[in-house]
């Protein structure tokens, strides 16, 4: 069996302008709806290092 992990985090962390949290959540939900069951969507790092990931705790709580 092959498992494919989608990693929107890689693309998002390189975008300088902050992507609104609700836009990220909507995109992640769409990935789940098309069948991805493993997503690498965030990172628990300092917002000074990677500002785009500052909402990871909120996104994580919304699905756990």
C-alpha positions in Angstrom: 0.0 0.0 0.0 1.2 3.5 -0.8 0.5 6.5 1.4 0.9 10.0 0.0 1.4 12.8 2.4 0.5 16.3 1.2 2.7 19.1 2.6 1.1 22.5 2.2 3.4 23.7 5.0 6.4 23.7 2.6 4.7 26.0 0.2 3.0 28.2 2.8 6.1 28.9 4.8 7.8 30.5 1.8 5.0 33.0 1.2 5.9 36.3 2.9 2.4 37.8 3.1 0.5 36.1 5.9 -2.2 33.7 4.6 -5.3 34.2 6.8 -6.0 31.3 9.1 -9.5 30.7 7.7 -8.1 30.5 4.2 -5.5 27.9 5.4 -8.3 25.9 7.2 -10.5 25.9 4.1 -7.6 24.7 2.0 -6.7 22.0 4.4 -10.4 20.9 4.6 -10.5 20.6 0.8 -7.4 18.4 0.8 -9.1 16.2 3.4 -12.3 16.0 1.3 -10.4 14.8 -1.8 -8.9 11.9 0.2 -5.6 13.0 1.7 -5.5 11.4 5.2 -2.0 12.7 6.1 -1.2 16.4 5.9 1.9 18.2 7.0 0.2 21.6 7.5 2.1 23.5 10.1 5.1 23.8 12.4 5.5 24.7 16.0 8.3 27.2 15.5 8.9 30.7 16.7 6.8 33.2 14.7 10.0 35.2 14.4 11.6 32.4 12.5 8.6 31.5 10.2 5.8 34.0 10.7 3.5 32.1 8.3 3.3 29.2 10.9 2.1 31.4 13.9 -1.4 30.0 13.7 -0.4 26.3 13.7 -1.6 25.9 17.3 -5.1 27.2 16.3 -5.2 25.0 13.2 -4.1 22.0 15.2 -6.8 22.5 17.9 -9.5 22.9 15.3 -9.0 19.2 14.1 -7.9 17.4 17.2 
